[in-house]
Amino acid sequence: MRALLPEPQADVDAADYYGADDRPVPDGRPWVYANMVSTTDGAGTFNGVTAPISSPTDKAIFSLLRALSDVILVGAGTMRTETYGPARTPQRYQDERVARGQRPLPAIAVVTGSLQLDWGSPFFVEAKARPLVITMGAADAGARARAAEVADVVVAGDDAVDLAVALAELRRMGHSLVLTEGGPTLLGELVRGGLLDELCLTISPLIAAGDGPRIVDAPALSDPERLRLAHVLEEDGELFLRYLRAI
């Protein structure tokens, strides 16, 4: 892997770029960063999933970014489509997390208003880091009680999940770094709420065509939000970009 920006350099370690310590925790909520992959023509999935547009290097950065986080935030639809299991990370990352004062594994938080999840799935019953379920006050009380048997339940909002409230509660619980892996709808809600601080984007050297979703699925903003490009890495024609919210 080589760096193109901020300075050209050969044979770099991605951890030196993605593991940057320039993630100041905002007042009242965690730092929120997203990890997404896209084809050159803007498709965020192929045939509904991300695996065909990913690569071994992309998966390695996926693992690295997970290892940095306190909590991984996903939408229920993405959890089902991508068949999420419990969080796992290599032992070396677990050791590094413990040295930083984090738990060995990050928790995964699932955002769901309906609570229509398989509570007996490996995601819940085999997790070494207890999952979180983020839902709303109007959710079925019986489903909330069932969720509480296998996860920590966070109620954020009354008739819809309020992500600002959810993030504030995660911060109150001691979580400083939240990684979102989408999907596009969840990322869109974070963007529209002004809650996204960083975007880590892999551009795969593929053209997908079709009607696959973009990485952000939401109504247009009143004005486009400008980001600051922090780095560009490259390997085998694949670009790995890190953007920060422009100040």
BALOBA-1460 file (C-alpha; in Angstrom, 3 decimals):
// residues 247
<rec num="1" residu="m" x="0.000" y="0.000" z="0.000"/>
<rec num="2" residu="r" x="1.194" y="3.503" z="-0.785"/>
<rec num="3" residu="a" x="0.154" y="6.939" z="0.384"/>
<rec num="4" residu="l" x="-0.790" y="9.590" z="-2.174"/>
<rec num="5" residu="l" x="-1.828" y="12.269" z="0.344"/>
<rec num="6" residu="p" x="-0.906" y="14.094" z="2.489"/>
<rec num="7" residu="e" x="2.597" y="13.147" z="1.297"/>
<rec num="8" residu="p" x="3.507" y="10.510" z="-1.317"/>
<rec num="9" residu="q" x="5.130" y="7.520" z="0.349"/>
<rec num="10" residu="a" x="5.579" y="3.841" z="-0.517"/>
<rec num="11" residu="d" x="4.979" y="0.818" z="1.709"/>
<rec num="12" residu="v" x="2.901" y="2.487" z="4.392"/>
<rec num="13" residu="d" x="0.975" y="0.913" z="7.253"/>
<rec num="14" residu="a" x="-2.725" y="1.801" z="7.133"/>
<rec num="15" residu="a" x="-2.855" y="1.822" z="10.935"/>
<rec num="16" residu="d" x="-0.577" y="4.874" z="10.963"/>
<rec num="17" residu="y" x="-3.237" y="6.763" z="9.001"/>
<rec num="18" residu="y" x="-6.542" y="5.427" z="10.296"/>
<rec num="19" residu="g" x="-5.269" y="5.172" z="13.848"/>
<rec num="20" residu="a" x="-4.782" y="8.922" z="14.029"/>
<rec num="21" residu="d" x="-5.438" y="10.552" z="17.380"/>
<rec num="22" residu="d" x="-7.248" y="13.554" z="15.874"/>
<rec num="23" residu="r" x="-10.698" y="12.440" z="16.958"/>
<rec num="24" residu="p" x="-11.713" y="14.949" z="19.639"/>
<rec num="25" residu="v" x="-14.873" y="13.896" z="21.455"/>
<rec num="26" residu="p" x="-17.656" y="16.468" z="20.893"/>
<rec num="27" residu="d" x="-19.570" y="17.858" z="23.845"/>
<rec num="28" residu="g" x="-22.355" y="15.532" z="24.900"/>
<rec num="29" residu="r" x="-21.853" y="12.742" z="22.377"/>
<rec num="30" residu="p" x="-19.169" y="10.442" z="20.964"/>
<rec num="31" residu="w" x="-17.043" y="11.066" z="17.885"/>
<rec num="32" residu="v" x="-18.918" y="9.348" z="15.036"/>
<rec num="33" residu="y" x="-17.050" y="7.934" z="12.065"/>
<rec num="34" residu="a" x="-18.379" y="5.911" z="9.143"/>
<rec num="35" residu="n" x="-16.780" y="3.159" z="7.084"/>
<rec num="36" residu="m" x="-18.305" y="2.611" z="3.648"/>
<rec num="37" residu="v" x="-17.340" y="1.166" z="0.266"/>
<rec num="38" residu="s" x="-18.446" y="2.322" z="-3.186"/>
<rec num="39" residu="t" x="-17.762" y="1.508" z="-6.819"/>
<rec num="40" residu="t" x="-16.357" y="4.187" z="-9.099"/>
<rec num="41" residu="d" x="-19.865" y="4.883" z="-10.414"/>
<rec num="42" residu="g" x="-21.316" y="5.348" z="-6.931"/>
<rec num="43" residu="a" x="-22.940" y="2.002" z="-6.112"/>
<rec num="44" residu="g" x="-22.804" y="1.203" z="-2.413"/>
<rec num="45" residu="t" x="-23.761" y="-2.454" z="-2.948"/>
<rec num="46" residu="f" x="-23.949" y="-5.039" z="-5.727"/>
<rec num="47" residu="n" x="-26.980" y="-7.349" z="-5.722"/>
<rec num="48" residu="g" x="-27.866" y="-5.904" z="-2.347"/>
<rec num="49" residu="v" x="-24.633" y="-6.647" z="-0.463"/>
<rec num="50" residu="t" x="-21.167" y="-5.107" z="-0.188"/>
<rec num="51" residu="a" x="-19.004" y="-8.248" z="-0.506"/>
<rec num="52" residu="p" x="-18.739" y="-8.149" z="-4.350"/>
<rec num="53" residu="i" x="-17.317" y="-4.610" z="-4.282"/>
<rec num="54" residu="s" x="-14.974" y="-5.168" z="-1.357"/>
<rec num="55" residu="s" x="-11.468" y="-6.689" z="-1.307"/>
<rec num="56" residu="p" x="-9.042" y="-8.279" z="1.172"/>
<rec num="57" residu="t" x="-7.407" y="-4.879" z="1.796"/>
<rec num="58" residu="d" x="-10.783" y="-3.238" z="2.315"/>
<rec num="59" residu="k" x="-11.700" y="-5.980" z="4.791"/>
<rec num="60" residu="a" x="-8.404" y="-5.440" z="6.640"/>
<rec num="61" residu="i" x="-9.193" y="-1.724" z="7.035"/>
<rec num="62" residu="f" x="-12.735" y="-2.687" z="8.044"/>
<rec num="63" residu="s" x="-11.215" y="-4.771" z="10.864"/>
<rec num="64" residu="l" x="-8.812" y="-1.984" z="11.845"/>
<rec num="65" residu="l" x="-11.552" y="0.626" z="12.078"/>
<rec num="66" residu="r" x="-13.693" y="-1.718" z="14.158"/>
<rec num="67" residu="a" x="-10.778" y="-2.285" z="16.503"/>
<rec num="68" residu="l" x="-10.509" y="1.448" z="17.182"/>
<rec num="69" residu="s" x="-14.151" y="1.888" z="18.163"/>
<rec num="70" residu="d" x="-16.000" y="1.587" z="21.445"/>
<rec num="71" residu="v" x="-19.307" y="0.824" z="19.714"/>
<rec num="72" residu="i" x="-20.218" y="-0.270" z="16.177"/>
<rec num="73" residu="l" x="-23.546" y="1.233" z="15.086"/>
<rec num="74" residu="v" x="-25.644" y="-0.514" z="12.407"/>
<rec num="75" residu="g" x="-29.187" y="-0.423" z="11.136"/>
<rec num="76" residu="a" x="-31.367" y="-3.506" z="11.527"/>
<rec num="77" residu="g" x="-31.704" y="-3.859" z="7.744"/>
<rec num="78" residu="t" x="-27.947" y="-3.948" z="7.268"/>
<rec num="79" residu="m" x="-27.604" y="-6.420" z="10.118"/>
<rec num="80" residu="r" x="-30.012" y="-8.788" z="8.354"/>
<rec num="81" residu="t" x="-28.741" y="-8.292" z="4.794"/>
<rec num="82" residu="e" x="-25.067" y="-8.612" z="5.691"/>
<rec num="83" residu="t" x="-25.802" y="-11.465" z="8.159"/>
<rec num="84" residu="y" x="-23.979" y="-9.844" z="11.058"/>
<rec num="85" residu="g" x="-22.447" y="-12.054" z="13.706"/>
<rec num="86" residu="p" x="-20.796" y="-11.115" z="17.001"/>
<rec num="87" residu="a" x="-17.925" y="-8.642" z="16.878"/>
<rec num="88" residu="r" x="-14.566" y="-10.311" z="16.359"/>
<rec num="89" residu="t" x="-11.127" y="-8.790" z="16.005"/>
<rec num="90" residu="p" x="-7.603" y="-10.260" z="15.862"/>
<rec num="91" residu="q" x="-5.854" y="-10.875" z="19.159"/>
<rec num="92" residu="r" x="-3.252" y="-8.182" z="18.456"/>
<rec num="93" residu="y" x="-6.038" y="-5.610" z="18.159"/>
<rec num="94" residu="q" x="-7.598" y="-6.880" z="21.373"/>
<rec num="95" residu="d" x="-4.275" y="-6.431" z="23.150"/>
<rec num="96" residu="e" x="-3.946" y="-2.904" z="21.760"/>
<rec num="97" residu="r" x="-7.490" y="-2.076" z="22.875"/>
<rec num="98" residu="v" x="-6.810" y="-3.224" z="26.427"/>
<rec num="99" residu="a" x="-3.591" y="-1.178" z="26.483"/>
<rec num="100" residu="r" x="-5.649" y="1.891" z="25.470"/>
<rec num="101" residu="g" x="-8.115" y="1.261" z="28.277"/>
<rec num="102" residu="q" x="-10.874" y="-0.189" z="26.066"/>
<rec num="103" residu="r" x="-12.626" y="-3.510" z="26.418"/>
<rec num="104" residu="p" x="-11.087" y="-6.327" z="24.312"/>
<rec num="105" residu="l" x="-13.969" y="-6.199" z="21.813"/>
<rec num="106" residu="p" x="-16.285" y="-3.393" z="20.727"/>
<rec num="107" residu="a" x="-20.008" y="-3.776" z="21.294"/>
<rec num="108" residu="i" x="-22.375" y="-3.692" z="18.312"/>
<rec num="109" residu="a" x="-25.448" y="-1.484" z="18.633"/>
<rec num="110" residu="v" x="-28.429" y="-2.207" z="16.364"/>
<rec num="111" residu="v" x="-30.897" y="0.570" z="15.593"/>
<rec num="112" residu="t" x="-34.438" y="-0.782" z="15.289"/>
<rec num="113" residu="g" x="-37.820" y="0.795" z="15.875"/>
<rec num="114" residu="s" x="-39.794" y="-2.396" z="15.304"/>
<rec num="115" residu="l" x="-37.601" y="-4.772" z="17.348"/>
<rec num="116" residu="q" x="-38.231" y="-7.456" z="14.740"/>
<rec num="117" residu="l" x="-34.959" y="-9.308" z="15.288"/>
<rec num="118" residu="d" x="-33.994" y="-12.932" z="15.859"/>
<rec num="119" residu="w" x="-33.083" y="-12.902" z="19.542"/>
<rec num="120" residu="g" x="-31.774" y="-16.464" z="19.326"/>
<rec num="121" residu="s" x="-29.321" y="-15.750" z="16.509"/>
<rec num="122" residu="p" x="-25.542" y="-16.091" z="17.011"/>
<rec num="123" residu="f" x="-25.312" y="-12.296" z="16.900"/>
<rec num="124" residu="f" x="-26.952" y="-12.192" z="20.312"/>
<rec num="125" residu="v" x="-26.333" y="-15.528" z="22.011"/>
<rec num="126" residu="e" x="-22.665" y="-15.943" z="21.005"/>
<rec num="127" residu="a" x="-21.531" y="-12.358" z="21.557"/>
<rec num="128" residu="k" x="-18.569" y="-11.899" z="23.903"/>
<rec num="129" residu="a" x="-19.251" y="-8.160" z="24.024"/>
<rec num="130" residu="r" x="-22.909" y="-7.727" z="25.019"/>
<rec num="131" residu="p" x="-24.792" y="-6.099" z="22.126"/>
<rec num="132" residu="l" x="-26.907" y="-2.983" z="22.431"/>
<rec num="133" residu="v" x="-30.349" y="-2.457" z="20.923"/>
<rec num="134" residu="i" x="-31.367" y="1.142" z="20.274"/>
<rec num="135" residu="t" x="-35.114" y="1.578" z="19.927"/>
<rec num="136" residu="m" x="-37.990" y="3.967" z="20.653"/>
<rec num="137" residu="g" x="-40.434" y="4.387" z="23.505"/>
<rec num="138" residu="a" x="-43.398" y="3.319" z="21.367"/>
<rec num="139" residu="a" x="-41.830" y="-0.079" z="20.623"/>
<rec num="140" residu="d" x="-43.724" y="-3.140" z="21.813"/>
<rec num="141" residu="a" x="-43.126" y="-3.658" z="25.543"/>
<rec num="142" residu="g" x="-42.925" y="-7.439" z="25.199"/>
<rec num="143" residu="a" x="-40.314" y="-7.192" z="22.466"/>
<rec num="144" residu="r" x="-38.337" y="-4.722" z="24.570"/>
<rec num="145" residu="a" x="-38.352" y="-7.151" z="27.484"/>
<rec num="146" residu="r" x="-37.195" y="-9.986" z="25.214"/>
<rec num="147" residu="a" x="-34.420" y="-7.788" z="23.809"/>
<rec num="148" residu="a" x="-33.248" y="-6.960" z="27.340"/>
<rec num="149" residu="e" x="-32.580" y="-10.664" z="27.957"/>
<rec num="150" residu="v" x="-29.769" y="-10.713" z="25.380"/>
<rec num="151" residu="a" x="-28.747" y="-7.056" z="24.965"/>
<rec num="152" residu="d" x="-28.578" y="-3.699" z="26.698"/>
<rec num="153" residu="v" x="-31.605" y="-1.716" z="25.513"/>
<rec num="154" residu="v" x="-31.320" y="2.022" z="24.896"/>
<rec num="155" residu="v" x="-34.603" y="3.898" z="24.440"/>
<rec num="156" residu="a" x="-34.031" y="7.025" z="22.370"/>
<rec num="157" residu="g" x="-37.078" y="8.977" z="21.236"/>
<rec num="158" residu="d" x="-40.798" y="8.362" z="21.615"/>
<rec num="159" residu="d" x="-42.385" y="7.564" z="18.234"/>
<rec num="160" residu="a" x="-39.142" y="7.221" z="16.263"/>
<rec num="161" residu="v" x="-35.523" y="6.517" z="17.115"/>
<rec num="162" residu="d" x="-33.731" y="9.794" z="17.831"/>
<rec num="163" residu="l" x="-30.064" y="9.255" z="16.992"/>
<rec num="164" residu="a" x="-28.941" y="12.411" z="18.799"/>
<rec num="165" residu="v" x="-30.511" y="11.099" z="21.998"/>
<rec num="166" residu="a" x="-29.035" y="7.645" z="21.367"/>
<rec num="167" residu="l" x="-25.528" y="9.037" z="20.921"/>
<rec num="168" residu="a" x="-25.856" y="11.156" z="24.036"/>
<rec num="169" residu="e" x="-26.803" y="8.035" z="25.977"/>
<rec num="170" residu="l" x="-23.847" y="6.107" z="24.537"/>
<rec num="171" residu="r" x="-21.580" y="8.927" z="25.700"/>
<rec num="172" residu="r" x="-23.157" y="8.809" z="29.150"/>
<rec num="173" residu="m" x="-22.342" y="5.090" z="29.194"/>
<rec num="174" residu="g" x="-18.682" y="5.976" z="28.649"/>
<rec num="175" residu="h" x="-18.337" y="5.412" z="24.892"/>
<rec num="176" residu="s" x="-16.183" y="7.985" z="23.078"/>
<rec num="177" residu="l" x="-15.746" y="6.509" z="19.573"/>
<rec num="178" residu="v" x="-18.704" y="5.204" z="17.573"/>
<rec num="179" residu="l" x="-18.190" y="3.586" z="14.178"/>
<rec num="180" residu="t" x="-21.158" y="3.301" z="11.856"/>
<rec num="181" residu="e" x="-21.115" y="0.746" z="9.047"/>
<rec num="182" residu="g" x="-24.474" y="1.833" z="7.714"/>
<rec num="183" residu="g" x="-26.474" y="1.070" z="5.911"/>
<rec num="184" residu="p" x="-27.167" y="4.064" z="3.716"/>
<rec num="185" residu="t" x="-30.392" y="4.977" z="5.521"/>
<rec num="186" residu="l" x="-28.740" y="5.093" z="8.939"/>
<rec num="187" residu="l" x="-25.806" y="7.055" z="7.527"/>
<rec num="188" residu="g" x="-28.290" y="9.444" z="5.918"/>
<rec num="189" residu="e" x="-29.959" y="10.079" z="9.267"/>
<rec num="190" residu="l" x="-26.610" y="10.807" z="10.875"/>
<rec num="191" residu="v" x="-25.652" y="13.194" z="8.072"/>
<rec num="192" residu="r" x="-28.973" y="15.033" z="8.203"/>
<rec num="193" residu="g" x="-28.676" y="15.329" z="11.967"/>
<rec num="194" residu="g" x="-25.191" y="16.855" z="11.750"/>
<rec num="195" residu="l" x="-23.854" y="13.879" z="13.700"/>
<rec num="196" residu="l" x="-21.157" y="12.549" z="11.354"/>
<rec num="197" residu="d" x="-17.602" y="13.673" z="12.118"/>
<rec num="198" residu="e" x="-15.581" y="11.453" z="9.776"/>
<rec num="199" residu="l" x="-16.067" y="9.355" z="6.644"/>
<rec num="200" residu="c" x="-13.698" y="6.526" z="5.733"/>
<rec num="201" residu="l" x="-14.531" y="5.595" z="2.151"/>
<rec num="202" residu="t" x="-13.105" y="2.849" z="-0.046"/>
<rec num="203" residu="i" x="-13.466" y="3.445" z="-3.795"/>
<rec num="204" residu="s" x="-13.369" y="0.089" z="-5.533"/>
<rec num="205" residu="p" x="-12.065" y="0.078" z="-9.151"/>
<rec num="206" residu="l" x="-15.337" y="-1.394" z="-10.428"/>
<rec num="207" residu="i" x="-18.336" y="-0.191" z="-12.408"/>
<rec num="208" residu="a" x="-21.601" y="-1.709" z="-11.227"/>
<rec num="209" residu="a" x="-24.350" y="0.175" z="-13.133"/>
<rec num="210" residu="g" x="-27.844" y="-0.872" z="-12.041"/>
<rec num="211" residu="d" x="-29.834" y="0.819" z="-9.322"/>
<rec num="212" residu="g" x="-27.716" y="-0.007" z="-6.261"/>
<rec num="213" residu="p" x="-28.012" y="2.592" z="-3.483"/>
<rec num="214" residu="r" x="-25.422" y="5.269" z="-2.838"/>
<rec num="215" residu="i" x="-23.626" y="5.186" z="0.492"/>
<rec num="216" residu="v" x="-26.042" y="7.827" z="1.837"/>
<rec num="217" residu="d" x="-29.786" y="7.400" z="1.369"/>
<rec num="218" residu="a" x="-31.621" y="10.515" z="2.549"/>
<rec num="219" residu="p" x="-33.418" y="13.588" z="1.201"/>
<rec num="220" residu="a" x="-31.090" y="16.260" z="-0.156"/>
<rec num="221" residu="l" x="-29.509" y="18.604" z="2.341"/>
<rec num="222" residu="s" x="-30.365" y="22.298" z="2.094"/>
<rec num="223" residu="d" x="-26.708" y="22.841" z="1.150"/>
<rec num="224" residu="p" x="-23.985" y="20.270" z="0.423"/>
<rec num="225" residu="e" x="-21.746" y="19.691" z="3.421"/>
<rec num="226" residu="r" x="-18.052" y="20.194" z="2.786"/>
<rec num="227" residu="l" x="-15.521" y="17.669" z="4.063"/>
<rec num="228" residu="r" x="-11.760" y="17.927" z="4.468"/>
<rec num="229" residu="l" x="-9.616" y="15.224" z="2.859"/>
<rec num="230" residu="a" x="-7.173" y="13.883" z="5.465"/>
<rec num="231" residu="h" x="-5.488" y="11.116" z="3.476"/>
<rec num="232" residu="v" x="-5.541" y="9.014" z="0.307"/>
<rec num="233" residu="l" x="-4.034" y="5.525" z="0.270"/>
<rec num="234" residu="e" x="-3.892" y="3.233" z="-2.769"/>
<rec num="235" residu="e" x="-3.391" y="-0.452" z="-3.478"/>
<rec num="236" residu="d" x="-4.112" y="-2.337" z="-6.707"/>
<rec num="237" residu="g" x="-6.165" y="0.551" z="-8.050"/>
<rec num="238" residu="e" x="-8.345" y="0.736" z="-4.945"/>
<rec num="239" residu="l" x="-8.486" y="4.091" z="-3.129"/>
<rec num="240" residu="f" x="-8.854" y="4.454" z="0.620"/>
<rec num="241" residu="l" x="-10.025" y="7.923" z="1.593"/>
<rec num="242" residu="r" x="-10.429" y="9.536" z="4.987"/>
<rec num="243" residu="y" x="-12.526" y="12.681" z="5.219"/>
<rec num="244" residu="l" x="-13.118" y="14.864" z="8.270"/>
<rec num="245" residu="r" x="-15.884" y="17.347" z="8.834"/>
<rec num="246" residu="a" x="-14.690" y="20.721" z="7.566"/>
<rec num="247" residu="i" x="-14.418" y="23.393" z="10.240"/>
